[in-house]
Amino acid sequence: MSFHTPPQTKLQVPGMPTYAAGNLTKGGDLAQIVLDDQVYTLRITRANKLILTK
């Protein structure tokens, strides 16, 4: 029998805006984020990881 330590959860920083990735993508897996004149793509992978590309 194997015992595993549960993953530690990161605490949210008070006062820092927090967004659920699913809300940003409106339930899909892609969203665009604009910073100044640059457009970035946020993608949720099949492994439920986030990738941000320019």
Buried (B, 14 or more C-beta within 10 A) or exposed (E): EEEEEEEEEEEEEEEEEEEEBEEBBEEEEEBEEEEEEEEEEBBBEEEEEEEEEE
